[in-house]
Amino acid sequence: MRSELRRAADRLVGGVRWYVRELMDESAYDRHVAHVRRDHPETEVPSRRDFERMRTDRQEADPRQGFRCC
């Protein structure tokens, strides 16, 4: 009984964690790494810092998005 409750709680916490990561787009880097490794194996995977910099630069350059800090 206790182990069933524990597994249910772990699934619930895992689901909430997944949802929040998707909502905040925290998983974008993980998806990018998977894409690069799958479709471009000869390409070096950027660090998370470099990825975030590229993503921010792309957003700032896109006139449709209108970059804002907040």
Contacts in CASP RR format, 6 or more apart in sequence:
PFRMAT RR
TARGET T0000
AUTHOR 0000-0000-0000
METHOD contacts of the structure
MODEL  1
MRSELRRAADRLVGGVRWYVRELMDESAYDRHVAHVRRDHPETEVPSRRD
FERMRTDRQEADPRQGFRCC
20 26 0 8 1.000
21 27 0 8 1.000
28 51 0 8 1.000
28 55 0 8 1.000
29 48 0 8 1.000
29 51 0 8 1.000
29 52 0 8 1.000
32 46 0 8 1.000
32 51 0 8 1.000
33 45 0 8 1.000
36 43 0 8 1.000
36 45 0 8 1.000
37 45 0 8 1.000
46 54 0 8 1.000
59 65 0 8 1.000
59 66 0 8 1.000
59 67 0 8 1.000
60 67 0 8 1.000
END
